[in-house]
Amino acid sequence: MPRFDWGQKVIAAQDLVNDGTFPELPEEALIVPQGGLGEVVQVGVHSDSNSVVYMVEFGPHRVVGCLEHELSLAVEV
C-alpha cells in the first residue's frame, strides 16, 4: 500500500542525486537538495523489485522518481 497519494506535498528526506536517469546532468549531480518541496504526480510499482515508486514534481523540468524512504510528508502550516 503506498504511503503517499497523488497531489500530496512531500519533501526530499535526503539529497536526491542523479543515478543516470537525467542524461543532461552528470551522474551523482545533485537534483534536489534535502528539504526540497515537491508534489506527488504519479504513483507506480517497479516491477522487478515490487517497490512503490513516486513521480514527484520538484519544480519545472524536475520530475524525479523516488522511493518511500527518500520522501517525507510536508506539513502545511
PQR file with spaces between the fields and no chain letter, atoms N, CA, C, O and H, PARSE charges and radii, in Angstrom:
ATOM       1  N    MET     1       0.850   -1.189    0.000 -0.4000 1.5000
ATOM       2  CA   MET     1       0.000    0.000    0.000 -0.0000 2.0000
ATOM       3  C    MET     1       0.889    1.244    0.000  0.5500 1.7000
ATOM       4  O    MET     1       1.746    1.373    0.874 -0.5500 1.4000
ATOM       5  N    PRO     2       0.713    2.155   -0.946 -0.5600 1.5000
ATOM       6  CA   PRO     2       1.527    3.371   -0.991  0.2800 2.0000
ATOM       7  C    PRO     2       1.309    4.252    0.231  0.5500 1.7000
ATOM       8  O    PRO     2       0.195    4.376    0.740 -0.5500 1.4000
ATOM       9  N    ARG     3       2.381    4.851    0.681 -0.4000 1.5000
ATOM      10  CA   ARG     3       2.330    5.761    1.840 -0.0000 2.0000
ATOM      11  C    ARG     3       1.828    7.145    1.440  0.5500 1.7000
ATOM      12  O    ARG     3       1.180    7.829    2.233 -0.5500 1.4000
ATOM      13  H    ARG     3       3.286    4.751    0.268  0.4000 1.0000
ATOM      14  N    PHE     4       2.132    7.558    0.199 -0.4000 1.5000
ATOM      15  CA   PHE     4       1.758    8.891   -0.286 -0.0000 2.0000
ATOM      16  C    PHE     4       0.791    8.744   -1.454  0.5500 1.7000
ATOM      17  O    PHE     4       0.816    7.745   -2.172 -0.5500 1.4000
ATOM      18  H    PHE     4       2.659    7.003   -0.444  0.4000 1.0000
ATOM      19  N    ASP     5      -0.062    9.753   -1.636 -0.4000 1.5000
ATOM      20  CA   ASP     5      -1.048    9.754   -2.711 -0.0000 2.0000
ATOM      21  C    ASP     5      -0.766   10.890   -3.686  0.5500 1.7000
ATOM      22  O    ASP     5      -0.069   11.855   -3.373 -0.5500 1.4000
ATOM      23  H    ASP     5      -0.082   10.565   -1.052  0.4000 1.0000
ATOM      24  N    TRP     6      -1.337   10.738   -4.885 -0.4000 1.5000
ATOM      25  CA   TRP     6      -1.242   11.778   -5.896 -0.0000 2.0000
ATOM      26  C    TRP     6      -1.727   13.098   -5.310  0.5500 1.7000
ATOM      27  O    TRP     6      -2.744   13.141   -4.618 -0.5500 1.4000
ATOM      28  H    TRP     6      -1.903    9.954   -5.140  0.4000 1.0000
ATOM      29  N    GLY     7      -1.000   14.166   -5.588 -0.4000 1.5000
ATOM      30  CA   GLY     7      -1.381   15.501   -5.132 -0.0000 2.0000
ATOM      31  C    GLY     7      -0.842   15.892   -3.774  0.5500 1.7000
ATOM      32  O    GLY     7      -0.929   17.062   -3.401 -0.5500 1.4000
ATOM      33  H    GLY     7      -0.174   14.131   -6.151  0.4000 1.0000
ATOM      34  N    GLN     8      -0.285   14.949   -3.017 -0.4000 1.5000
ATOM      35  CA   GLN     8       0.246   15.292   -1.702 -0.0000 2.0000
ATOM      36  C    GLN     8       1.569   16.040   -1.834  0.5500 1.7000
ATOM      37  O    GLN     8       2.374   15.762   -2.722 -0.5500 1.4000
ATOM      38  H    GLN     8      -0.214   13.998   -3.320  0.4000 1.0000
ATOM      39  N    LYS     9       1.770   16.982   -0.941 -0.4000 1.5000
ATOM      40  CA   LYS     9       3.034   17.707   -0.860 -0.0000 2.0000
ATOM      41  C    LYS     9       4.001   16.873   -0.031  0.5500 1.7000
ATOM      42  O    LYS     9       3.655   16.375    1.040 -0.5500 1.4000
ATOM      43  H    LYS     9       1.116   17.208   -0.219  0.4000 1.0000
ATOM      44  N    VAL    10       5.214   16.729   -0.543 -0.4000 1.5000
ATOM      45  CA   VAL    10       6.250   15.960    0.133 -0.0000 2.0000
ATOM      46  C    VAL    10       7.546   16.748    0.112  0.5500 1.7000
ATOM      47  O    VAL    10       7.701   17.701   -0.652 -0.5500 1.4000
ATOM      48  H    VAL    10       5.495   17.133   -1.413  0.4000 1.0000
ATOM      49  N    ILE    11       8.477   16.333    0.968 -0.4000 1.5000
ATOM      50  CA   ILE    11       9.816   16.924    0.943 -0.0000 2.0000
ATOM      51  C    ILE    11      10.838   15.811    0.754  0.5500 1.7000
ATOM      52  O    ILE    11      10.613   14.662    1.134 -0.5500 1.4000
ATOM      53  H    ILE    11       8.351   15.559    1.589  0.4000 1.0000
ATOM      54  N    ALA    12      11.949   16.177    0.165 -0.4000 1.5000
ATOM      55  CA   ALA    12      13.045   15.224   -0.002 -0.0000 2.0000
ATOM      56  C    ALA    12      13.661   14.982    1.367  0.5500 1.7000
ATOM      57  O    ALA    12      14.146   15.919    2.002 -0.5500 1.4000
ATOM      58  H    ALA    12      12.132   17.110   -0.144  0.4000 1.0000
ATOM      59  N    ALA    13      13.647   13.740    1.826 -0.4000 1.5000
ATOM      60  CA   ALA    13      14.185   13.385    3.137 -0.0000 2.0000
ATOM      61  C    ALA    13      15.707   13.297    3.109  0.5500 1.7000
ATOM      62  O    ALA    13      16.350   13.210    4.155 -0.5500 1.4000
ATOM      63  H    ALA    13      13.254   12.980    1.310  0.4000 1.0000
ATOM      64  N    GLN    14      16.274   13.320    1.920 -0.4000 1.5000
ATOM      65  CA   GLN    14      17.730   13.269    1.741 -0.0000 2.0000
ATOM      66  C    GLN    14      18.048   13.942    0.409  0.5500 1.7000
ATOM      67  O    GLN    14      17.148   14.172   -0.399 -0.5500 1.4000
ATOM      68  H    GLN    14      15.752   13.390    1.070  0.4000 1.0000
ATOM      69  N    ASP    15      19.314   14.256    0.176 -0.4000 1.5000
ATOM      70  CA   ASP    15      19.708   14.776   -1.125 -0.0000 2.0000
ATOM      71  C    ASP    15      19.381   13.735   -2.183  0.5500 1.7000
ATOM      72  O    ASP    15      19.693   12.556   -2.013 -0.5500 1.4000
ATOM      73  H    ASP    15      20.045   14.069    0.833  0.4000 1.0000
ATOM      74  N    LEU    16      18.756   14.160   -3.272 -0.4000 1.5000
ATOM      75  CA   LEU    16      18.455   13.268   -4.386 -0.0000 2.0000
ATOM      76  C    LEU    16      19.470   13.547   -5.488  0.5500 1.7000
ATOM      77  O    LEU    16      19.550   14.659   -6.008 -0.5500 1.4000
ATOM      78  H    LEU    16      18.503   15.118   -3.411  0.4000 1.0000
ATOM      79  N    VAL    17      20.237   12.528   -5.835 -0.4000 1.5000
ATOM      80  CA   VAL    17      21.305   12.694   -6.823 -0.0000 2.0000
ATOM      81  C    VAL    17      20.998   11.875   -8.069  0.5500 1.7000
ATOM      82  O    VAL    17      20.235   10.909   -8.030 -0.5500 1.4000
ATOM      83  H    VAL    17      20.172   11.624   -5.412  0.4000 1.0000
ATOM      84  N    ASN    18      21.607   12.282   -9.165 -0.4000 1.5000
ATOM      85  CA   ASN    18      21.385   11.631  -10.448 -0.0000 2.0000
ATOM      86  C    ASN    18      21.980   10.227  -10.457  0.5500 1.7000
ATOM      87  O    ASN    18      23.173   10.034  -10.225 -0.5500 1.4000
ATOM      88  H    ASN    18      22.226   13.066   -9.196  0.4000 1.0000
ATOM      89  N    ASP    19      21.117    9.258  -10.731 -0.4000 1.5000
ATOM      90  CA   ASP    19      21.563    7.864  -10.844 -0.0000 2.0000
ATOM      91  C    ASP    19      21.722    7.466  -12.307  0.5500 1.7000
ATOM      92  O    ASP    19      21.848    6.286  -12.637 -0.5500 1.4000
ATOM      93  H    ASP    19      20.148    9.415  -10.919  0.4000 1.0000
ATOM      94  N    GLY    20      21.714    8.464  -13.167 -0.4000 1.5000
ATOM      95  CA   GLY    20      21.839    8.221  -14.591 -0.0000 2.0000
ATOM      96  C    GLY    20      20.549    8.447  -15.353  0.5500 1.7000
ATOM      97  O    GLY    20      20.542    8.368  -16.581 -0.5500 1.4000
ATOM      98  H    GLY    20      21.612    9.422  -12.899  0.4000 1.0000
ATOM      99  N    THR    21      19.462    8.724  -14.659 -0.4000 1.5000
ATOM     100  CA   THR    21      18.180    8.925  -15.317 -0.0000 2.0000
ATOM     101  C    THR    21      17.999   10.342  -15.858  0.5500 1.7000
ATOM     102  O    THR    21      17.053   10.596  -16.603 -0.5500 1.4000
ATOM     103  H    THR    21      19.468    8.788  -13.661  0.4000 1.0000
ATOM     104  N    PHE    22      18.878   11.258  -15.502 -0.4000 1.5000
ATOM     105  CA   PHE    22      18.869   12.616  -16.050 -0.0000 2.0000
ATOM     106  C    PHE    22      20.103   12.763  -16.940  0.5500 1.7000
ATOM     107  O    PHE    22      21.158   13.178  -16.461 -0.5500 1.4000
ATOM     108  H    PHE    22      19.647   11.051  -14.897  0.4000 1.0000
ATOM     109  N    PRO    23      19.988   12.431  -18.233 -0.5600 1.5000
ATOM     110  CA   PRO    23      21.168   12.429  -19.106  0.2800 2.0000
ATOM     111  C    PRO    23      21.810   13.801  -19.285  0.5500 1.7000
ATOM     112  O    PRO    23      22.978   13.893  -19.663 -0.5500 1.4000
ATOM     113  N    GLU    24      21.062   14.864  -19.018 -0.4000 1.5000
ATOM     114  CA   GLU    24      21.616   16.213  -19.174 -0.0000 2.0000
ATOM     115  C    GLU    24      22.479   16.631  -17.983  0.5500 1.7000
ATOM     116  O    GLU    24      23.126   17.677  -18.023 -0.5500 1.4000
ATOM     117  H    GLU    24      20.113   14.790  -18.710  0.4000 1.0000
ATOM     118  N    LEU    25      22.490   15.819  -16.927 -0.4000 1.5000
ATOM     119  CA   LEU    25      23.308   16.093  -15.749 -0.0000 2.0000
ATOM     120  C    LEU    25      24.335   14.987  -15.568  0.5500 1.7000
ATOM     121  O    LEU    25      24.080   13.840  -15.935 -0.5500 1.4000
ATOM     122  H    LEU    25      21.964   14.969  -16.895  0.4000 1.0000
ATOM     123  N    PRO    26      25.498   15.319  -15.005 -0.5600 1.5000
ATOM     124  CA   PRO    26      26.474   14.258  -14.716  0.2800 2.0000
ATOM     125  C    PRO    26      25.924   13.303  -13.651  0.5500 1.7000
ATOM     126  O    PRO    26      25.120   13.696  -12.806 -0.5500 1.4000
ATOM     127  N    GLU    27      26.367   12.050  -13.705 -0.4000 1.5000
ATOM     128  CA   GLU    27      25.977   11.111  -12.648 -0.0000 2.0000
ATOM     129  C    GLU    27      26.460   11.642  -11.309  0.5500 1.7000
ATOM     130  O    GLU    27      27.526   12.248  -11.210 -0.5500 1.4000
ATOM     131  H    GLU    27      27.020   11.731  -14.391  0.4000 1.0000
ATOM     132  N    GLU    28      25.658   11.404  -10.287 -0.4000 1.5000
ATOM     133  CA   GLU    28      25.911   11.847   -8.913 -0.0000 2.0000
ATOM     134  C    GLU    28      25.712   13.356   -8.718  0.5500 1.7000
ATOM     135  O    GLU    28      25.988   13.872   -7.635 -0.5500 1.4000
ATOM     136  H    GLU    28      24.791   10.911  -10.368  0.4000 1.0000
ATOM     137  N    ALA    29      25.238   14.074   -9.749 -0.4000 1.5000
ATOM     138  CA   ALA    29      24.934   15.501   -9.597 -0.0000 2.0000
ATOM     139  C    ALA    29      23.689   15.646   -8.728  0.5500 1.7000
ATOM     140  O    ALA    29      22.780   14.818   -8.793 -0.5500 1.4000
ATOM     141  H    ALA    29      25.014   13.655  -10.629  0.4000 1.0000
ATOM     142  N    LEU    30      23.651   16.689   -7.923 -0.4000 1.5000
ATOM     143  CA   LEU    30      22.502   16.965   -7.066 -0.0000 2.0000
ATOM     144  C    LEU    30      21.314   17.385   -7.923  0.5500 1.7000
ATOM     145  O    LEU    30      21.409   18.326   -8.711 -0.5500 1.4000
ATOM     146  H    LEU    30      24.389   17.361   -7.869  0.4000 1.0000
ATOM     147  N    ILE    31      20.203   16.687   -7.765 -0.4000 1.5000
ATOM     148  CA   ILE    31      18.971   17.041   -8.483 -0.0000 2.0000
ATOM     149  C    ILE    31      18.068   17.872   -7.571  0.5500 1.7000
ATOM     150  O    ILE    31      17.567   18.923   -7.971 -0.5500 1.4000
ATOM     151  H    ILE    31      20.125   15.923   -7.125  0.4000 1.0000
ATOM     152  N    VAL    32      17.865   17.389   -6.338 -0.4000 1.5000
ATOM     153  CA   VAL    32      17.025   18.072   -5.354 -0.0000 2.0000
ATOM     154  C    VAL    32      17.724   17.972   -4.007  0.5500 1.7000
ATOM     155  O    VAL    32      18.070   16.874   -3.569 -0.5500 1.4000
ATOM     156  H    VAL    32      18.272   16.535   -6.013  0.4000 1.0000
ATOM     157  N    PRO    33      17.938   19.119   -3.337 -0.5600 1.5000
ATOM     158  CA   PRO    33      18.572   19.050   -2.018  0.2800 2.0000
ATOM     159  C    PRO    33      17.591   18.547   -0.955  0.5500 1.7000
ATOM     160  O    PRO    33      16.375   18.662   -1.110 -0.5500 1.4000
ATOM     161  N    GLN    34      18.134   17.998    0.110 -0.4000 1.5000
ATOM     162  CA   GLN    34      17.311   17.574    1.245 -0.0000 2.0000
ATOM     163  C    GLN    34      16.445   18.754    1.665  0.5500 1.7000
ATOM     164  O    GLN    34      16.929   19.880    1.775 -0.5500 1.4000
ATOM     165  H    GLN    34      19.122   17.905    0.237  0.4000 1.0000
ATOM     166  N    GLY    35      15.164   18.490    1.899 -0.4000 1.5000
ATOM     167  CA   GLY    35      14.233   19.545    2.294 -0.0000 2.0000
ATOM     168  C    GLY    35      13.496   20.177    1.130  0.5500 1.7000
ATOM     169  O    GLY    35      12.600   20.996    1.337 -0.5500 1.4000
ATOM     170  H    GLY    35      14.771   17.575    1.810  0.4000 1.0000
ATOM     171  N    GLY    36      13.866   19.805   -0.111 -0.4000 1.5000
ATOM     172  CA   GLY    36      13.185   20.354   -1.285 -0.0000 2.0000
ATOM     173  C    GLY    36      11.719   19.942   -1.297  0.5500 1.7000
ATOM     174  O    GLY    36      11.384   18.786   -1.036 -0.5500 1.4000
ATOM     175  H    GLY    36      14.594   19.140   -0.278  0.4000 1.0000
ATOM     176  N    LEU    37      10.847   20.903   -1.605 -0.4000 1.5000
ATOM     177  CA   LEU    37       9.404   20.674   -1.604 -0.0000 2.0000
ATOM     178  C    LEU    37       8.940   20.219   -2.975  0.5500 1.7000
ATOM     179  O    LEU    37       9.337   20.783   -3.994 -0.5500 1.4000
ATOM     180  H    LEU    37      11.118   21.842   -1.817  0.4000 1.0000
ATOM     181  N    GLY    38       8.097   19.195   -2.996 -0.4000 1.5000
ATOM     182  CA   GLY    38       7.549   18.696   -4.249 -0.0000 2.0000
ATOM     183  C    GLY    38       6.121   18.222   -4.078  0.5500 1.7000
ATOM     184  O    GLY    38       5.555   18.269   -2.985 -0.5500 1.4000
ATOM     185  H    GLY    38       7.774   18.736   -2.168  0.4000 1.0000
ATOM     186  N    GLU    39       5.543   17.758   -5.196 -0.4000 1.5000
ATOM     187  CA   GLU    39       4.178   17.236   -5.197 -0.0000 2.0000
ATOM     188  C    GLU    39       4.165   15.904   -5.941  0.5500 1.7000
ATOM     189  O    GLU    39       4.727   15.786   -7.030 -0.5500 1.4000
ATOM     190  H    GLU    39       6.003   17.720   -6.083  0.4000 1.0000
ATOM     191  N    VAL    40       3.523   14.912   -5.350 -0.4000 1.5000
ATOM     192  CA   VAL    40       3.399   13.611   -5.982 -0.0000 2.0000
ATOM     193  C    VAL    40       2.473   13.753   -7.190  0.5500 1.7000
ATOM     194  O    VAL    40       1.332   14.196   -7.059 -0.5500 1.4000
ATOM     195  H    VAL    40       3.066   15.008   -4.466  0.4000 1.0000
ATOM     196  N    VAL    41       2.979   13.371   -8.374 -0.4000 1.5000
ATOM     197  CA   VAL    41       2.174   13.473   -9.589 -0.0000 2.0000
ATOM     198  C    VAL    41       1.803   12.107  -10.157  0.5500 1.7000
ATOM     199  O    VAL    41       0.966   12.016  -11.055 -0.5500 1.4000
ATOM     200  H    VAL    41       3.906   13.011   -8.480  0.4000 1.0000
ATOM     201  N    GLN    42       2.416   11.052   -9.644 -0.4000 1.5000
ATOM     202  CA   GLN    42       2.078    9.698  -10.090 -0.0000 2.0000
ATOM     203  C    GLN    42       2.627    8.699   -9.081  0.5500 1.7000
ATOM     204  O    GLN    42       3.673    8.922   -8.471 -0.5500 1.4000
ATOM     205  H    GLN    42       3.096   11.126   -8.915  0.4000 1.0000
ATOM     206  N    VAL    43       1.907    7.597   -8.916 -0.4000 1.5000
ATOM     207  CA   VAL    43       2.340    6.514   -8.037 -0.0000 2.0000
ATOM     208  C    VAL    43       2.336    5.230   -8.860  0.5500 1.7000
ATOM     209  O    VAL    43       1.356    4.916   -9.535 -0.5500 1.4000
ATOM     210  H    VAL    43       1.058    7.416   -9.411  0.4000 1.0000
ATOM     211  N    GLY    44       3.437    4.497   -8.797 -0.4000 1.5000
ATOM     212  CA   GLY    44       3.528    3.252   -9.547 -0.0000 2.0000
ATOM     213  C    GLY    44       4.307    2.216   -8.771  0.5500 1.7000
ATOM     214  O    GLY    44       4.684    2.436   -7.620 -0.5500 1.4000
ATOM     215  H    GLY    44       4.233    4.753   -8.249  0.4000 1.0000
ATOM     216  N    VAL    45       4.547    1.082   -9.411 -0.4000 1.5000
ATOM     217  CA   VAL    45       5.300   -0.006   -8.796 -0.0000 2.0000
ATOM     218  C    VAL    45       6.389   -0.434   -9.761  0.5500 1.7000
ATOM     219  O    VAL    45       6.127   -0.677  -10.938 -0.5500 1.4000
ATOM     220  H    VAL    45       4.241    0.904  -10.347  0.4000 1.0000
ATOM     221  N    HIS    46       7.619   -0.525   -9.255 -0.4000 1.5000
ATOM     222  CA   HIS    46       8.735   -1.040  -10.047 -0.0000 2.0000
ATOM     223  C    HIS    46       8.563   -2.542  -10.127  0.5500 1.7000
ATOM     224  O    HIS    46       8.581   -3.227   -9.104 -0.5500 1.4000
ATOM     225  H    HIS    46       7.832   -0.327   -8.298  0.4000 1.0000
ATOM     226  N    SER    47       8.397   -3.061  -11.334 -0.4000 1.5000
ATOM     227  CA   SER    47       8.028   -4.467  -11.490 -0.0000 2.0000
ATOM     228  C    SER    47       9.110   -5.446  -11.032  0.5500 1.7000
ATOM     229  O    SER    47       8.787   -6.512  -10.508 -0.5500 1.4000
ATOM     230  H    SER    47       8.382   -2.505  -12.165  0.4000 1.0000
ATOM     231  N    ASP    48      10.385   -5.106  -11.219 -0.4000 1.5000
ATOM     232  CA   ASP    48      11.449   -6.031  -10.824 -0.0000 2.0000
ATOM     233  C    ASP    48      11.580   -6.171   -9.308  0.5500 1.7000
ATOM     234  O    ASP    48      11.750   -7.274   -8.788 -0.5500 1.4000
ATOM     235  H    ASP    48      10.647   -4.240  -11.644  0.4000 1.0000
ATOM     236  N    SER    49      11.499   -5.033   -8.606 -0.4000 1.5000
ATOM     237  CA   SER    49      11.705   -5.070   -7.160 -0.0000 2.0000
ATOM     238  C    SER    49      10.397   -5.045   -6.366  0.5500 1.7000
ATOM     239  O    SER    49      10.406   -5.189   -5.143 -0.5500 1.4000
ATOM     240  H    SER    49      11.361   -4.137   -9.029  0.4000 1.0000
ATOM     241  N    ASN    50       9.272   -4.861   -7.065 -0.4000 1.5000
ATOM     242  CA   ASN    50       7.971   -4.748   -6.420 -0.0000 2.0000
ATOM     243  C    ASN    50       7.950   -3.622   -5.381  0.5500 1.7000
ATOM     244  O    ASN    50       7.302   -3.737   -4.341 -0.5500 1.4000
ATOM     245  H    ASN    50       9.264   -4.745   -8.058  0.4000 1.0000
ATOM     246  N    SER    51       8.668   -2.531   -5.679 -0.4000 1.5000
ATOM     247  CA   SER    51       8.735   -1.371   -4.798 -0.0000 2.0000
ATOM     248  C    SER    51       7.838   -0.259   -5.325  0.5500 1.7000
ATOM     249  O    SER    51       7.728   -0.057   -6.535 -0.5500 1.4000
ATOM     250  H    SER    51       9.194   -2.438   -6.525  0.4000 1.0000
ATOM     251  N    VAL    52       7.196    0.463   -4.404 -0.4000 1.5000
ATOM     252  CA   VAL    52       6.400    1.621   -4.790 -0.0000 2.0000
ATOM     253  C    VAL    52       7.359    2.735   -5.219  0.5500 1.7000
ATOM     254  O    VAL    52       8.334    3.036   -4.529 -0.5500 1.4000
ATOM     255  H    VAL    52       7.286    0.300   -3.421  0.4000 1.0000
ATOM     256  N    VAL    53       7.060    3.338   -6.368 -0.4000 1.5000
ATOM     257  CA   VAL    53       7.861    4.451   -6.888 -0.0000 2.0000
ATOM     258  C    VAL    53       6.926    5.642   -7.071  0.5500 1.7000
ATOM     259  O    VAL    53       5.835    5.512   -7.625 -0.5500 1.4000
ATOM     260  H    VAL    53       6.269    3.094   -6.928  0.4000 1.0000
ATOM     261  N    TYR    54       7.369    6.792   -6.601 -0.4000 1.5000
ATOM     262  CA   TYR    54       6.595    8.024   -6.706 -0.0000 2.0000
ATOM     263  C    TYR    54       7.271    8.943   -7.701  0.5500 1.7000
ATOM     264  O    TYR    54       8.477    9.175   -7.621 -0.5500 1.4000
ATOM     265  H    TYR    54       8.255    6.898   -6.151  0.4000 1.0000
ATOM     266  N    MET    55       6.491    9.471   -8.647 -0.4000 1.5000
ATOM     267  CA   MET    55       6.987   10.515   -9.525 -0.0000 2.0000
ATOM     268  C    MET    55       6.631   11.826   -8.829  0.5500 1.7000
ATOM     269  O    MET    55       5.458   12.126   -8.606 -0.5500 1.4000
ATOM     270  H    MET    55       5.511    9.283   -8.712  0.4000 1.0000
ATOM     271  N    VAL    56       7.661   12.602   -8.488 -0.4000 1.5000
ATOM     272  CA   VAL    56       7.466   13.822   -7.714 -0.0000 2.0000
ATOM     273  C    VAL    56       7.966   15.002   -8.521  0.5500 1.7000
ATOM     274  O    VAL    56       9.096   15.003   -9.007 -0.5500 1.4000
ATOM     275  H    VAL    56       8.614   12.359   -8.668  0.4000 1.0000
ATOM     276  N    GLU    57       7.113   16.008   -8.659 -0.4000 1.5000
ATOM     277  CA   GLU    57       7.490   17.236   -9.350 -0.0000 2.0000
ATOM     278  C    GLU    57       8.063   18.208   -8.322  0.5500 1.7000
ATOM     279  O    GLU    57       7.353   18.701   -7.446 -0.5500 1.4000
ATOM     280  H    GLU    57       6.195   16.008   -8.264  0.4000 1.0000
ATOM     281  N    PHE    58       9.353   18.470   -8.448 -0.4000 1.5000
ATOM     282  CA   PHE    58      10.042   19.391   -7.542 -0.0000 2.0000
ATOM     283  C    PHE    58      10.200   20.767   -8.158  0.5500 1.7000
ATOM     284  O    PHE    58      10.871   21.624   -7.584 -0.5500 1.4000
ATOM     285  H    PHE    58       9.930   18.069   -9.159  0.4000 1.0000
ATOM     286  N    GLY    59       9.606   20.993   -9.295 -0.4000 1.5000
ATOM     287  CA   GLY    59       9.686   22.269   -9.991 -0.0000 2.0000
ATOM     288  C    GLY    59       9.697   22.020  -11.484  0.5500 1.7000
ATOM     289  O    GLY    59       9.676   20.872  -11.928 -0.5500 1.4000
ATOM     290  H    GLY    59       9.060   20.297   -9.762  0.4000 1.0000
ATOM     291  N    PRO    60       9.732   23.091  -12.260 -0.5600 1.5000
ATOM     292  CA   PRO    60       9.735   22.923  -13.716  0.2800 2.0000
ATOM     293  C    PRO    60      10.907   22.047  -14.166  0.5500 1.7000
ATOM     294  O    PRO    60      12.053   22.279  -13.781 -0.5500 1.4000
ATOM     295  N    HIS    61      10.608   21.058  -14.971 -0.4000 1.5000
ATOM     296  CA   HIS    61      11.629   20.163  -15.530 -0.0000 2.0000
ATOM     297  C    HIS    61      12.367   19.358  -14.460  0.5500 1.7000
ATOM     298  O    HIS    61      13.505   18.942  -14.677 -0.5500 1.4000
ATOM     299  H    HIS    61       9.677   20.869  -15.284  0.4000 1.0000
ATOM     300  N    ARG    62      11.732   19.135  -13.313 -0.4000 1.5000
ATOM     301  CA   ARG    62      12.346   18.353  -12.236 -0.0000 2.0000
ATOM     302  C    ARG    62      11.363   17.330  -11.698  0.5500 1.7000
ATOM     303  O    ARG    62      10.991   17.379  -10.525 -0.5500 1.4000
ATOM     304  H    ARG    62      10.808   19.473  -13.136  0.4000 1.0000
ATOM     305  N    VAL    63      10.943   16.409  -12.543 -0.4000 1.5000
ATOM     306  CA   VAL    63      10.110   15.292  -12.101 -0.0000 2.0000
ATOM     307  C    VAL    63      11.058   14.138  -11.830  0.5500 1.7000
ATOM     308  O    VAL    63      11.782   13.685  -12.716 -0.5500 1.4000
ATOM     309  H    VAL    63      11.245   16.369  -13.495  0.4000 1.0000
ATOM     310  N    VAL    64      11.040   13.673  -10.593 -0.4000 1.5000
ATOM     311  CA   VAL    64      12.024   12.698  -10.127 -0.0000 2.0000
ATOM     312  C    VAL    64      11.308   11.456   -9.595  0.5500 1.7000
ATOM     313  O    VAL    64      10.331   11.568   -8.854 -0.5500 1.4000
ATOM     314  H    VAL    64      10.452   14.042   -9.873  0.4000 1.0000
ATOM     315  N    GLY    65      11.791   10.289   -9.970 -0.4000 1.5000
ATOM     316  CA   GLY    65      11.286    9.046   -9.412 -0.0000 2.0000
ATOM     317  C    GLY    65      11.909    8.824   -8.044  0.5500 1.7000
ATOM     318  O    GLY    65      13.133    8.833   -7.909 -0.5500 1.4000
ATOM     319  H    GLY    65      12.585   10.198  -10.572  0.4000 1.0000
ATOM     320  N    CYS    66      11.075    8.624   -7.028 -0.4000 1.5000
ATOM     321  CA   CYS    66      11.553    8.500   -5.649 -0.0000 2.0000
ATOM     322  C    CYS    66      10.977    7.253   -4.981  0.5500 1.7000
ATOM     323  O    CYS    66       9.862    6.825   -5.281 -0.5500 1.4000
ATOM     324  H    CYS    66      10.081    8.616   -7.138  0.4000 1.0000
ATOM     325  N    LEU    67      11.749    6.691   -4.085 -0.4000 1.5000
ATOM     326  CA   LEU    67      11.281    5.605   -3.229 -0.0000 2.0000
ATOM     327  C    LEU    67      10.748    6.197   -1.929  0.5500 1.7000
ATOM     328  O    LEU    67      11.052    7.343   -1.598 -0.5500 1.4000
ATOM     329  H    LEU    67      12.655    7.038   -3.841  0.4000 1.0000
ATOM     330  N    GLU    68       9.956    5.425   -1.193 -0.4000 1.5000
ATOM     331  CA   GLU    68       9.333    5.946    0.026 -0.0000 2.0000
ATOM     332  C    GLU    68      10.340    6.496    1.026  0.5500 1.7000
ATOM     333  O    GLU    68      10.091    7.535    1.637 -0.5500 1.4000
ATOM     334  H    GLU    68       9.708    4.494   -1.462  0.4000 1.0000
ATOM     335  N    HIS    69      11.479    5.817    1.208 -0.4000 1.5000
ATOM     336  CA   HIS    69      12.433    6.267    2.213 -0.0000 2.0000
ATOM     337  C    HIS    69      13.112    7.586    1.822  0.5500 1.7000
ATOM     338  O    HIS    69      13.786    8.201    2.649 -0.5500 1.4000
ATOM     339  H    HIS    69      11.681    4.973    0.712  0.4000 1.0000
ATOM     340  N    GLU    70      12.942    8.016    0.585 -0.4000 1.5000
ATOM     341  CA   GLU    70      13.546    9.267    0.138 -0.0000 2.0000
ATOM     342  C    GLU    70      12.628   10.464    0.345  0.5500 1.7000
ATOM     343  O    GLU    70      13.013   11.597    0.056 -0.5500 1.4000
ATOM     344  H    GLU    70      12.395    7.517   -0.086  0.4000 1.0000
ATOM     345  N    LEU    71      11.409   10.223    0.845 -0.4000 1.5000
ATOM     346  CA   LEU    71      10.408   11.276    0.981 -0.0000 2.0000
ATOM     347  C    LEU    71       9.812   11.322    2.380  0.5500 1.7000
ATOM     348  O    LEU    71       9.783   10.325    3.101 -0.5500 1.4000
ATOM     349  H    LEU    71      11.096    9.302    1.080  0.4000 1.0000
ATOM     350  N    SER    72       9.337   12.513    2.741 -0.4000 1.5000
ATOM     351  CA   SER    72       8.567   12.710    3.966 -0.0000 2.0000
ATOM     352  C    SER    72       7.366   13.585    3.601  0.5500 1.7000
ATOM     353  O    SER    72       7.439   14.404    2.685 -0.5500 1.4000
ATOM     354  H    SER    72       9.360   13.323    2.155  0.4000 1.0000
ATOM     355  N    LEU    73       6.278   13.404    4.317 -0.4000 1.5000
ATOM     356  CA   LEU    73       5.101   14.220    4.100 -0.0000 2.0000
ATOM     357  C    LEU    73       5.379   15.644    4.543  0.5500 1.7000
ATOM     358  O    LEU    73       5.879   15.866    5.646 -0.5500 1.4000
ATOM     359  H    LEU    73       6.218   12.738    5.061  0.4000 1.0000
ATOM     360  N    ALA    74       5.061   16.608    3.695 -0.4000 1.5000
ATOM     361  CA   ALA    74       5.241   18.028    4.046 -0.0000 2.0000
ATOM     362  C    ALA    74       4.107   18.444    4.970  0.5500 1.7000
ATOM     363  O    ALA    74       2.941   18.150    4.708 -0.5500 1.4000
ATOM     364  H    ALA    74       4.655   16.427    2.799  0.4000 1.0000
ATOM     365  N    VAL    75       4.449   19.114    6.024 -0.4000 1.5000
ATOM     366  CA   VAL    75       3.450   19.610    6.972 -0.0000 2.0000
ATOM     367  C    VAL    75       3.146   21.048    6.624  0.5500 1.7000
ATOM     368  O    VAL    75       4.019   21.914    6.687 -0.5500 1.4000
ATOM     369  H    VAL    75       5.397   19.353    6.236  0.4000 1.0000
ATOM     370  N    GLU    76       1.891   21.299    6.252 -0.4000 1.5000
ATOM     371  CA   GLU    76       1.494   22.663    5.903 -0.0000 2.0000
ATOM     372  C    GLU    76       1.076   23.393    7.159  0.5500 1.7000
ATOM     373  O    GLU    76       0.333   22.871    7.990 -0.5500 1.4000
ATOM     374  H    GLU    76       1.182   20.595    6.201  0.4000 1.0000
ATOM     375  N    VAL    77       1.569   24.610    7.280 -0.4000 1.5000
ATOM     376  CA   VAL    77       1.274   25.423    8.459 -0.0000 2.0000
ATOM     377  C    VAL    77       0.319   26.526    8.103  0.5500 1.7000
ATOM     378  O    VAL    77      -0.054   27.322    8.965 -0.5500 1.4000
ATOM     379  H    VAL    77       2.173   25.034    6.605  0.4000 1.0000
